[in-house]
């Protein structure tokens, strides 16, 4: 194999933002372990251990994008890595909240349900326009899940926070689906 062929097969090096996301993914593994221990009854339902690891895990989500922009190393691969890490951590955390707020599981499953929907509905595979509200609503999911797991917060407050967060998430996905469906409906008539 030529040296050029070997160079083309090497994965791209990690950017500074990718390294932050990788750290967050590592913390996500610790969160997952703590959630398993919680679900097995080896830790309290809302433990300080889980909360103490969860907060920096969610907080680092705001850091990787800023690092990518500041260092001029934003990439599509990095954005995908960030999104997949976010989705996995939110799903795991929603499992910890589900025993006292079962609807929180929908927060964790939303992205994956949308992905399944896109397998059945090709219109859902289209690109979406940038919306700051989508980012804010996504961040609110993490905040609501963290609030629900915070030991000093009353359980009904955590339940209310996750219910409001889920309502906003459903609104956001519904708006995006409507946009994709409308664009798909216009596309055939525009070409015909």
Contact map, one row per residue, 1 for C-alpha under 8 A:
111011000000000000000000000000000000000000000000000000000000000000000000000000000000000000000000000000000000000000000000000000000000000000000000000000000000000000000000000000000000000000000000
111111000000000000000000000000000000000000000000000000000000000000000000000000000000000000000000000000000000000000000000000000000000000000000000000000000000000000000000000000000000000000000000
111111100000000000000000000000000000000000000000000000000000000000000000000000000000000000000000000000000000000000000000000000000000000000000000000000000000000000000000000000000000000000000000
011111110000000000000000000000000000000000000000000000000000000000000000000000000000000000000000000000000000000000000000000000000000000000000000000000000000000000000000000000000000000000000000
111111111000000000000000000000000000000000000000000000000000000000000000000000000000000000000000000000000000000000000000000000000000000000000000000000000000000000000000000000000000000000000000
111111111100000000000000000000000000000000000000000000000000000000000000000000000000000000000000000000000000000000000000000000000000000000000000000000000000000000000000000000000000000000000000
001111111100000000000000000000000000000000000000000000000000000000000000000000000000000000000000000000000000000000000000000000000000000000000000000000000000000000000000000000000000000000000000
000111111110000000000000000000000000000000000000000000000000000000000000000000000000000000000000000000000000000000000000000000000000000000000000000000000000000000000000000000000000000000000000
000011111110000000000000000000000000000000000000000000000000000000000000000000000000000000000000000000000000000000000000000000000000000000000000000000000000000000000000000000000000000000000000
000001111111000000000000000000000000000000000000000000000000000000000000000000000000000000000000000000000000000000000000000000000000000000000000000000000000000000000000000000000000000000000000
000000011111100000000000000000000000000000000000000000000000000000000000000000000000000000000000000000000000000000000000000000000000000000000000000000000000000000000000000000000000000000000000
000000000111110000000000000000000000000000000000000000000000000000000000000000000000000000000000000000000000000000000000000000000000000000000000000000000000000000000000000000000000000000000000
000000000011111000000000000000000000000000000000000000000000000000000000000000000000000000000000000000000000000000000000000000000000000000000000000000000000000000000000000000000000000000000000
000000000001111111100000000000000000000000000000000000000000000000000000000000000000000000000000000000000000000000000000000000000000000000000000000000000000000000000000000000000000000000000000
000000000000111111100000000000000000000000000000000000000000000000010000100001000000000000000000000000000000000000000000000000000000000000000000000000000000000000000000000000000000000000000000
000000000000011111110000000000000000000000000000000000000000000000110010100000000000000000000000000000000000000000000000000000000000000000000000000000000000000000000000000000000000000000000000
000000000000011111111000000000000000000000000000000000000000001111110000110001000000000000000000000000000000000000000000000000000000000000000000000000000000000000000000000000000000000000000000
000000000000011111111100000000000000000000000000000000000000000100000000000001001100000000000000000000000000000000000000000000000000000000000000000000000000000000000000000000000000000000000000
000000000000011111111110000000000000000000000000000000000000000000000000000000000000000000000000000000000000000000000000000000000000000000000000000000000000000000000000000000000000000000000000
000000000000000111111111000000000000000000000000000000000001001100000000000000000000000000000000000000000000000000000000000000000000000000000000000000000000000000000000000000000000000000000000
000000000000000011111111100000000000000000000000000000000001100100000000000000001100100000000000000000000000000000000000000000000000000000000000000000000000000000000000000000000000000000000000
000000000000000001111111110000000000000000000000000000000000000000000000000000000000000000000000000000000000000000000000000000000000000000000000000000000000000000000000000000000000000000000000
000000000000000000111111111000000000000000000000000000000000000000000000000000000000000000000000000000000000000000000000000000000000000000000000000000000000000000000000000000000000000000000000
000000000000000000011111111100000000000000000000000000001101100000000000000000000000100000000000000000000000000000000000000000000000000000000000000000000000000000000000000000000000000000000000
000000000000000000001111111110000000000000000000000000001000000000000000000000000000100010000000000000000000000000000000000000000000000000000000000000000000000000000000000000000000000000000000
000000000000000000000111111111000000000000000000000000000000000000000000000000000000000000000000000000000000000000000000000000000000000000000000000000000000000000000000000000000000000000000000
000000000000000000000011111111100000000000000000000011001000000000000000000000000000000000000000000000000000000000000000000000000000000000000000000000000000000000000000000000000000000000000000
000000000000000000000001111111110000000000000000000001001000000000000000000000000000100010000000000000000000000000000000000000000000000000000000000000000000000000000000000000000000000000000000
000000000000000000000000111111111000000000000000000000000000000000000000000000000000000000000000000000000000000000000000000000000000000000000000000000000000000000000000000000000000000000000000
000000000000000000000000011111111100000000000000000010000000000000000000000000000000000000000000000000000000000000000000000000000000000000000000000000000000000000000000000000000000000000000000
000000000000000000000000001111111110000000000000010011000000000000000000000000000000000010011000000000000000000000000000000000000000000000000000000000000000000000000000000000000000000000000000
000000000000000000000000000111111111000000000000000000000000000000000000000000000000000010011000000000000000000000000000000000000000000000000000000000000000000000000000000000000000000000000000
000000000000000000000000000011111111100000000000000000000000000000000000000000000000000000000000000000000000000000000000000000000000000000000000000000000000000000000000000000000000000000000000
000000000000000000000000000001111111110000100000110000000000000000000000000000000000000000000000000000000000000000000000000000000000000000000000000000000000000000000000000000000000000000000000
000000000000000000000000000000111111111000000000010000000000000000000000000000000000000000011011000000000000000000000000000000000000000000000000000000000000000000000000000000000000000000000000
000000000000000000000000000000011111111100000000000000000000000000000000000000000000000000000000000000000000000000000000000000000000000000000000000000000000000000000000000000000000000000000000
000000000000000000000000000000001111111111100000000000000000000000000000000000000000000000000000000000000000000000000000000000000000000000000000000000000000000000000000000000000000000000000000
000000000000000000000000000000000111111111111000000000000000000000000000000000000000000000000001000000000000000000000000000000000000000000000000000000000000000000000000000000000000000000000000
000000000000000000000000000000000011111111101000000000000000000000000000000000000000000000000001000000000000000000000000000000000000000000000000000000000000000000000000000000000000000000000000
000000000000000000000000000000000001111111100000000000000000000000000000000000000000000000000000000000000000000000000000000000000000000000000000000000000000000000000000000000000000000000000000
000000000000000000000000000000000000111111111000000000000000000000000000000000000000000000000000000000000000000000000000000000000000000000000000000000000000000000000000000000000000000000000000
000000000000000000000000000000000000111111110000000000000000000000000000000000000000000000000000000000000000000000000000000000000000000000000000000000000000000000000000000000000000000000000000
000000000000000000000000000000000100111111111010000000000000000000000000000000000000000000000000000000000000000000000000000000000000000000000000000000000000000000000000000000000000000000000000
000000000000000000000000000000000000010011111110000000000000000000000000000000000000000000000000000000000000000000000000000000000000000000000000000000000000000000000000000000000000000000000000
000000000000000000000000000000000000011010111110000000000000000000000000000000000000000000000001000000000000000000000000000000000000000000000000000010000000000000000000000000000000000000000000
000000000000000000000000000000000000000000011111011000000000000000000000000000000000000000000000000000000000000000000000000000000000000000000000000011100000000000000000000000000000000000000000
000000000000000000000000000000000000000000111111111000000000000000000000000000000000000000000000000000000000000000000000000000000000000000000000000011100000000000000000000000000000000000000000
000000000000000000000000000000000000000000000111111100000000000000000000000000000000000000000000000000000000000000000000000000000000000000000000000001100000000000000000000000000000000000000000
000000000000000000000000000000000100000000000011111110000000000000000000000000000000000000000000000000000000000000000000000000000000000000000000000000000000000000000000000000000000000000000000
000000000000000000000000000000100110000000000111111111000000000000000000000000000000000000000000000000000000000000000000000000000000000000000000000000000000000000000000000000000000000000000000
000000000000000000000000000000000000000000000111111111100000000000000000000000000000000000000000000000000000000000000000000000000000000000000000010011100000000000000000000000000000000000000000
000000000000000000000000000000000000000000000001111111110000000000000000000000000000000000000000000000000000000000000000000000000000000000000000000000000000000000000000000000000000000000000000
000000000000000000000000001001100000000000000000111111111000000000000000000000000000000000000000000000000000000000000000000000000000000000000000000000000000000000000000000000000000000000000000
000000000000000000000000001100100000000000000000011111111100000000000000000000000000000000000000000000000000000000000000000000000000000000000000010000000000000000000000000000000000000000000000
000000000000000000000000000000000000000000000000001111111110000000000000000000000000000000000000000000000000000000000000000000000000000000000000010000000000000000000000000000000000000000000000
000000000000000000000000000000000000000000000000000111111111000000000000000000000000000000000000000000000000000000000000000000000000000000000000000000000000000000000000000000000000000000000000
000000000000000000000001101100000000000000000000000011111111100000000000000000000000000000000000000000000000000000000000000000000000000000000000000000000000000000000000000000000000000000000000
000000000000000000000001000000000000000000000000000001111111110000000000000000000000000000000000000000000000000000000000000000000000000000000100000000000000000000000000000000000000000000000000
000000000000000000000000000000000000000000000000000000111111111000000000000000000000000000000000000000000000000000000000000000000000000000000000000000000000000000000000000000000000000000000000
000000000000000000011001000000000000000000000000000000011111111100000000000000000000000000000000000000000000000000000000000000000000000000000000000000000000000000000000000000000000000000000000
000000000000000000001001000000000000000000000000000000001111111110000000000000000100010000000000000000000000000000000000000000000000000000000000000000000000000000000000000000000000000000000000
000000000000000000000000000000000000000000000000000000000111111111000000000000000000000000000000000000000000000000000000000000000000000000000000000000000000000000000000000000000000000000000000
000000000000000010010000000000000000000000000000000000000011111111100000000000000000000000000000000000000000000000000000000000000000000000000000000000000000000000000000000000000000000000000000
000000000000000011011000000000000000000000000000000000000001111111110000000000000100000000000000000000000000000000000000000000000000000000000000000000000000000000000000000000000000000000000000
000000000000000010000000000000000000000000000000000000000000111111111000010000000000000000000000000000000000000000000000000000000000000000000000000000000000000000000000000000000000000000000000
000000000000000010000000000000000000000000000000000000000000011111111100000000000000000000000000000000000000000000000000000000000000000000000000000000000000000000000000000000000000000000000000
000000000000000110000000000000000000000000000000000000000000001111111110000000000000000000000000000000000000000000000000000000000000000000000000000000000000000000000000000000000000000000000000
000000000000001110000000000000000000000000000000000000000000000111111111110000000000000000000000000000000000000000000000000000000000000000000000000000000000000000000000000000000000000000000000
000000000000000000000000000000000000000000000000000000000000000011111111110000000000000000000000000000000000000000000000000000000000000000000000000000000000000000000000000000000000000000000000
000000000000000000000000000000000000000000000000000000000000000001111111100000000000000000000000000000000000000000000000000000000000000000000000000000000000000000000000000000000000000000000000
000000000000000100000000000000000000000000000000000000000000000000111111110000000000000000000000000000000000000000000000000000000000000000000000000000000000000000000000000000000000000000000000
000000000000000000000000000000000000000000000000000000000000000000011111110000000000000000000000000000000000000000000000000000000000000000000000000000000000000000000000000000000000000000000000
000000000000001110000000000000000000000000000000000000000000000000011111111000000000000000000000000000000000000000000000000000000000000000000000000000000000000000000000000000000000000000000000
000000000000000010000000000000000000000000000000000000000000000010011011111101100000000000000000000000000000000000000000000000000000000000000000000000000000000000000000000000000000000000000000
000000000000000000000000000000000000000000000000000000000000000000000000111111100000000000000000000000000000000000000000000000000000000000000000000000000000000000000000000000000000000000000000
000000000000000000000000000000000000000000000000000000000000000000000000011111110000000000000000000000000000000000000000000000000000000000000000000000000000000000000000000000000000000000000000
000000000000000000000000000000000000000000000000000000000000000000000000001111111000000000000000000000000000000000000000000000000000000000000000000000000000000000000000000000000000000000000000
000000000000001011000000000000000000000000000000000000000000000000000000011111111100000000000000000000000000000000000000000000000000000000000000000000000000000000000000000000000000000000000000
000000000000000000000000000000000000000000000000000000000000000000000000011111111110000000000000000000000000000000000000000000000000000000000000000000000000000000000000000000000000000000000000
000000000000000000000000000000000000000000000000000000000000000000000000000111111111000000000000000000000000000000000000000000000000000000000000000000000000000000000000000000000000000000000000
000000000000000001001000000000000000000000000000000000000000000000000000000011111111100000000000000000000000000000000000000000000000000000000000000000000000000000000000000000000000000000000000
000000000000000001001000000000000000000000000000000000000000100100000000000001111111110000000000000000000000000000000000000000000000000000000000000000000000000000000000000000000000000000000000
000000000000000000000000000000000000000000000000000000000000000000000000000000111111111000000000000000000000000000000000000000000000000000000000000000000000000000000000000000000000000000000000
000000000000000000000000000000000000000000000000000000000000000000000000000000011111111100000000000000000000000000000000000000000000000000000000000000000000000000000000000000000000000000000000
000000000000000000001001100100000000000000000000000000000000000000000000000000001111111110000000000000000000000000000000000000000000000000000000000000000000000000000000000000000000000000000000
000000000000000000000000000000000000000000000000000000000000100000000000000000000111111111000000000000000000000000000000000000000000000000000000000000000000000000000000000000000000000000000000
000000000000000000000000000000000000000000000000000000000000000000000000000000000011111111100000000000000001001000000000000000000000000000000000000000000000000000000000000000000000000000000000
000000000000000000000000000000000000000000000000000000000000000000000000000000000001111111110000000000000001000000000000000000000000000000000000000000000000000000000000000000000000000000000000
000000000000000000000000100100110000000000000000000000000000000000000000000000000000111111111000000000000000000000000000000000000000000000000000000000000000000000000000000000000000000000000000
000000000000000000000000000000000000000000000000000000000000000000000000000000000000011111111100000000000011000000000000000000000000000000001100000000000000000000000000000000000000000000000000
000000000000000000000000000000000000000000000000000000000000000000000000000000000000001111111110000000001011100000000000000000000000000000000000000000000000000000000000000000000000000000000000
000000000000000000000000000000110010000000000000000000000000000000000000000000000000000111111111000000000001000000000000000000000000000000000000000000000000000000000000000000000000000000000000
000000000000000000000000000000110010000000000000000000000000000000000000000000000000000011111111100000000001000000000000000000000000000000000000100000000000000000000000000000000000000000000000
000000000000000000000000000000000000000000000000000000000000000000000000000000000000000001111111110000011111000000000000000000000000000000000000100000000000000000000000000000000000000000000000
000000000000000000000000000000000010000000000000000000000000000000000000000000000000000000111111111000011001000000000000000000000000000000000000000000000000000000000000000000000000000000000000
000000000000000000000000000000000010011000001000000000000000000000000000000000000000000000011111111000000000000000000000000000000000000000000000000010000000000000000000000000000000000000000000
000000000000000000000000000000000000000000000000000000000000000000000000000000000000000000001111111111011000000000000000000000000000000000000000100110000000000000000000000000000000000000000000
000000000000000000000000000000000000000000000000000000000000000000000000000000000000000000000111111111111000000000000000000000000000000000000000000000000000000000000000000000000000000000000000
000000000000000000000000000000000000000000000000000000000000000000000000000000000000000000000011111111000000000000000000000000000000000000000000000000000000000000000000000000000000000000000000
000000000000000000000000000000000000000000000000000000000000000000000000000000000000000000000000111111000000000000000000000000000000000000000000000000000010001000000000000000000000000000000000
000000000000000000000000000000000000000000000000000000000000000000000000000000000000000000000000111111110000000000000000000000000000000000000000000000000000001001000000000000000000000000000000
000000000000000000000000000000000000000000000000000000000000000000000000000000000000000000000000111111111000000000000000000000000000000000000000000000000000000000000000000000000000000000000000
000000000000000000000000000000000000000000000000000000000000000000000000000000000000000000000000010011111110000000000000000000000000000000000000000000000000000001100100000000000000000000000000
000000000000000000000000000000000000000000000000000000000000000000000000000000000000000000000110110011111111000000000000000000000000000000000000100000000000000001100100000000000000000000000000
000000000000000000000000000000000000000000000000000000000000000000000000000000000000000000100110110001111111100000000000000000000000000000000000000000000000000000000000000000000000000000000000
000000000000000000000000000000000000000000000000000000000000000000000000000000000000000000000100000000111111110000000000000000000000000000000000000000000000000000000100000000000000000000000000
000000000000000000000000000000000000000000000000000000000000000000000000000000000000000001100100000000111111110000000000000000000000000000001000000000000000000000001100100000000000000000000000
000000000000000000000000000000000000000000000000000000000000000000000000000000000000001101111110000000011111111000000000000000000000000000000000000000000000000000000000000000000000000000000000
000000000000000000000000000000000000000000000000000000000000000000000000000000000000000000100000000000001111111110000000000000000000000000000000000000000000000000000000000000000000000000000000
000000000000000000000000000000000000000000000000000000000000000000000000000000000000000000000000000000000111111111000000000000000000000000000000000000000000000000000000000000000000000000000000
000000000000000000000000000000000000000000000000000000000000000000000000000000000000001000000000000000000001111111100000000000000000000000000000000000000000000000000000000000000000000000000000
000000000000000000000000000000000000000000000000000000000000000000000000000000000000000000000000000000000000111111110000000000000000000000000000000000000000000000000000000000000000000000000000
000000000000000000000000000000000000000000000000000000000000000000000000000000000000000000000000000000000000111111111000000000000000000000000000000000000000000000000000000000000000000000000000
000000000000000000000000000000000000000000000000000000000000000000000000000000000000000000000000000000000000011111111100000000000000000000000000000000000000000000000000000000000000000000000000
000000000000000000000000000000000000000000000000000000000000000000000000000000000000000000000000000000000000001111111110000000000000000000000000000000000000000000000000000000000000000000000000
000000000000000000000000000000000000000000000000000000000000000000000000000000000000000000000000000000000000000111111111000000000000000000000000000000000000000000000000000000000000000000000000
000000000000000000000000000000000000000000000000000000000000000000000000000000000000000000000000000000000000000011111111100100000000000000000000000000000000000000000000000000000000000000000000
000000000000000000000000000000000000000000000000000000000000000000000000000000000000000000000000000000000000000001111111111110000000000000000000000000000000000000000000000000000000000000000000
000000000000000000000000000000000000000000000000000000000000000000000000000000000000000000000000000000000000000000111111110000000000000000000000000000000000000000000000000000000000000000000000
000000000000000000000000000000000000000000000000000000000000000000000000000000000000000000000000000000000000000000011111110000000000000000000000000000000000000000000000000000000000000000000000
000000000000000000000000000000000000000000000000000000000000000000000000000000000000000000000000000000000000000000001111111110000000000000000000000000000000000000000000000000000000000000000000
000000000000000000000000000000000000000000000000000000000000000000000000000000000000000000000000000000000000000000000111111111000000000000000000000000000000000000000000000000000000000000000000
000000000000000000000000000000000000000000000000000000000000000000000000000000000000000000000000000000000000000000000100111111000000000000000000000000000000000000000000000000000001100100000000
000000000000000000000000000000000000000000000000000000000000000000000000000000000000000000000000000000000000000000001100111111000000000000000000000000000000000000000000000000001001100000000000
000000000000000000000000000000000000000000000000000000000000000000000000000000000000000000000000000000000000000000000100111111100000000000000000000000000000000000000000000000000000000000000000
000000000000000000000000000000000000000000000000000000000000000000000000000000000000000000000000000000000000000000000000011111110000000000000000000000000000000000000000000000000001000000000000
000000000000000000000000000000000000000000000000000000000000000000000000000000000000000000000000000000000000000000000000000011111000000000000000000000000000000000000000000000000000000000000000
000000000000000000000000000000000000000000000000000000000000000000000000000000000000000000000000000000000000000000000000000001111100000000000000000000000000000000000000000000010001000000000000
000000000000000000000000000000000000000000000000000000000000000000000000000000000000000000000000000000000000000000000000000000111110000000000000000000000000000000000000000000000000000000000000
000000000000000000000000000000000000000000000000000000000000000000000000000000000000000000000000000000000000000000000000000000011111000000000000000000000000000000000000000000000000000000000000
000000000000000000000000000000000000000000000000000000000000000000000000000000000000000000000000000000000000000000000000000000001111111000000000000000000000000000000000000000000000000000000000
000000000000000000000000000000000000000000000000000000000000000000000000000000000000000000000000000000000000000000000000000000000111111100000000000000000000000000000000000000000000000000000000
000000000000000000000000000000000000000000000000000000000000000000000000000000000000000000000000000000000000000000000000000000000011111110000000000000000000000000000000000000000000000000000000
000000000000000000000000000000000000000000000000000000000000000000000000000000000000000000000000000000000000000000000000000000000011111111000000000000000000000000000000000100000000000000000000
000000000000000000000000000000000000000000000000000000000000000000000000000000000000000000000000000000000000000000000000000000000011111111100000000000000000000000000000000000000000000000000000
000000000000000000000000000000000000000000000000000000000000000000000000000000000000000000000000000000000000000000000000000000000001111111110000000000000000000000000000000000000000000000000000
000000000000000000000000000000000000000000000000000000000000000000000000000000000000000000000000000000000000000000000000000000000000111111111000000000000000000000001001100100000000000000000000
000000000000000000000000000000000000000000000000000000000000000000000000000000000000000000000000000000000000000000000000000000000000011111111100000000000000000000000000100000000000000000000000
000000000000000000000000000000000000000000000000000000000000000000000000000000000000000000000000000000000000000000000000000000000000001111111110000000000000000000000000000000000000000000000000
000000000000000000000000000000000000000000000000000000000000000000000000000000000000000000000000000000000000000000000000000000000000000111111111000000000000000000001000000000000000000000000000
000000000000000000000000000000000000000000000000000000000000000000000000000000000000000001000000000000000010000000000000000000000000000011111111100000000000000001001100100000000000000000000000
000000000000000000000000000000000000000000000000000000000100000000000000000000000000000001000000000000000000000000000000000000000000000001111111110000000000000000000000000000000000000000000000
000000000000000000000000000000000000000000000000000000000000000000000000000000000000000000000000000000000000000000000000000000000000000000111111111000000000000000000000000000000000000000000000
000000000000000000000000000000000000000000000000000000000000000000000000000000000000000000000000000000000000000000000000000000000000000000011111111100000000010011001000000000000000000000000000
000000000000000000000000000000000000000000000000000000000000000000000000000000000000000000001100100000010000000000000000000000000000000000001111111110000000010011000000000000000000000000000000
000000000000000000000000000000000000000000000000001001100000000000000000000000000000000000000000000000000000000000000000000000000000000000000111111111000000000000000000000000000000000000000000
000000000000000000000000000000000000000000000000000000000000000000000000000000000000000000000000000000000000000000000000000000000000000000000011111111001000010010000000000000000000000000000000
000000000000000000000000000000000000000000000000000000000000000000000000000000000000000000000000100000000000000000000000000000000000000000000001111111001010111011000000000000000000000000000000
000000000000000000000000000000000000000000001110001000000000000000000000000000000000000000000001100000000000000000000000000000000000000000000000111111101000010000000000000000000000000000000000
000000000000000000000000000000000000000000000111001000000000000000000000000000000000000000000000000000000000000000000000000000000000000000000000011111111000000000000000000000000000000000000000
000000000000000000000000000000000000000000000111001000000000000000000000000000000000000000000000000000000000000000000000000000000000000000000000000011111100000000000000000000000000000000000000
000000000000000000000000000000000000000000000000000000000000000000000000000000000000000000000000000000000000000000000000000000000000000000000000000001111100000000000000000000000000000000000000
000000000000000000000000000000000000000000000000000000000000000000000000000000000000000000000000000000000000000000000000000000000000000000000000001111111110110000000000000000000000000000000000
000000000000000000000000000000000000000000000000000000000000000000000000000000000000000000000000000000000000000000000000000000000000000000000000000000111111110000000000000000000000000000000000
000000000000000000000000000000000000000000000000000000000000000000000000000000000000000000000000000100000000000000000000000000000000000000000000000100001111111000000000000000000000000000000000
000000000000000000000000000000000000000000000000000000000000000000000000000000000000000000000000000000000000000000000000000000000000000000000000000000000111111100000000000000000000000000000000
000000000000000000000000000000000000000000000000000000000000000000000000000000000000000000000000000000000000000000000000000000000000000000000000000100001111111110000000000000000000000000000000
000000000000000000000000000000000000000000000000000000000000000000000000000000000000000000000000000000000000000000000000000000000000000000000001101110001111111111000000000000000000000000000000
000000000000000000000000000000000000000000000000000000000000000000000000000000000000000000000000000110000000000000000000000000000000000000000000000100000011111111100000000000000000000000000000
000000000000000000000000000000000000000000000000000000000000000000000000000000000000000000000000000000000000000000000000000000000000000000000000000000000001111111110000000000000000000000000000
000000000000000000000000000000000000000000000000000000000000000000000000000000000000000000000000000000000000000000000000000000000000000000000001101100000000111111111000000000000000000000000000
000000000000000000000000000000000000000000000000000000000000000000000000000000000000000000000000000010110000000000000000000000000000000000001001100100000000011111111100000000000000000000000000
000000000000000000000000000000000000000000000000000000000000000000000000000000000000000000000000000000110000000000000000000000000000000000000000000000000000001111111110000000000000000000000000
000000000000000000000000000000000000000000000000000000000000000000000000000000000000000000000000000000000000000000000000000000000000000000000000000000000000000111111111000000000000000000000000
000000000000000000000000000000000000000000000000000000000000000000000000000000000000000000000000000000000010000000000000000000000000000010011001000000000000000011111111100000000000000000000000
000000000000000000000000000000000000000000000000000000000000000000000000000000000000000000000000000000110110000000000000000000000000000000001000000000000000000001111111110000000000000000000000
000000000000000000000000000000000000000000000000000000000000000000000000000000000000000000000000000000000000000000000000000000000000000000000000000000000000000000111111111000000000000000000000
000000000000000000000000000000000000000000000000000000000000000000000000000000000000000000000000000000000000000000000000000000000000000010000000000000000000000000011111111100000000000000000000
000000000000000000000000000000000000000000000000000000000000000000000000000000000000000000000000000000000010000000000000000000000000000011001000000000000000000000001111111110000000000000000000
000000000000000000000000000000000000000000000000000000000000000000000000000000000000000000000000000000000000000000000000000000000000000000000000000000000000000000000111111111000000000000000000
000000000000000000000000000000000000000000000000000000000000000000000000000000000000000000000000000000000000000000000000000000000000000000000000000000000000000000000011111111100000000000000000
000000000000000000000000000000000000000000000000000000000000000000000000000000000000000000000000000000000000000000000000000000000000010010000000000000000000000000000001111111110000000000000000
000000000000000000000000000000000000000000000000000000000000000000000000000000000000000000000000000000000000000000000000000000000000000000000000000000000000000000000000111111111000000000000000
000000000000000000000000000000000000000000000000000000000000000000000000000000000000000000000000000000000000000000000000000000000000000000000000000000000000000000000000011111111100000000000000
000000000000000000000000000000000000000000000000000000000000000000000000000000000000000000000000000000000000000000000000000000000000000000000000000000000000000000000000001111111110000000000000
000000000000000000000000000000000000000000000000000000000000000000000000000000000000000000000000000000000000000000000000000000010000000000000000000000000000000000000000000111111111000000000000
000000000000000000000000000000000000000000000000000000000000000000000000000000000000000000000000000000000000000000000000000100000000000000000000000000000000000000000000000011111111100000000000
000000000000000000000000000000000000000000000000000000000000000000000000000000000000000000000000000000000000000000000000000000000000000000000000000000000000000000000000000001111111110000000000
000000000000000000000000000000000000000000000000000000000000000000000000000000000000000000000000000000000000000000000000000000000000000000000000000000000000000000000000000000111111111000000000
000000000000000000000000000000000000000000000000000000000000000000000000000000000000000000000000000000000000000000000000001101010000000000000000000000000000000000000000000000011111111100000000
000000000000000000000000000000000000000000000000000000000000000000000000000000000000000000000000000000000000000000000000001100000000000000000000000000000000000000000000000000001111111110000000
000000000000000000000000000000000000000000000000000000000000000000000000000000000000000000000000000000000000000000000000000000000000000000000000000000000000000000000000000000000111111111000000
000000000000000000000000000000000000000000000000000000000000000000000000000000000000000000000000000000000000000000000000000000000000000000000000000000000000000000000000000000000011111111100000
000000000000000000000000000000000000000000000000000000000000000000000000000000000000000000000000000000000000000000000000001000000000000000000000000000000000000000000000000000000001111111110000
000000000000000000000000000000000000000000000000000000000000000000000000000000000000000000000000000000000000000000000000000000000000000000000000000000000000000000000000000000000000111111111000
000000000000000000000000000000000000000000000000000000000000000000000000000000000000000000000000000000000000000000000000000000000000000000000000000000000000000000000000000000000000011111111100
000000000000000000000000000000000000000000000000000000000000000000000000000000000000000000000000000000000000000000000000000000000000000000000000000000000000000000000000000000000000001111111110
000000000000000000000000000000000000000000000000000000000000000000000000000000000000000000000000000000000000000000000000000000000000000000000000000000000000000000000000000000000000000111111111
000000000000000000000000000000000000000000000000000000000000000000000000000000000000000000000000000000000000000000000000000000000000000000000000000000000000000000000000000000000000000011111111
000000000000000000000000000000000000000000000000000000000000000000000000000000000000000000000000000000000000000000000000000000000000000000000000000000000000000000000000000000000000000001111111
000000000000000000000000000000000000000000000000000000000000000000000000000000000000000000000000000000000000000000000000000000000000000000000000000000000000000000000000000000000000000000111111
000000000000000000000000000000000000000000000000000000000000000000000000000000000000000000000000000000000000000000000000000000000000000000000000000000000000000000000000000000000000000000011111
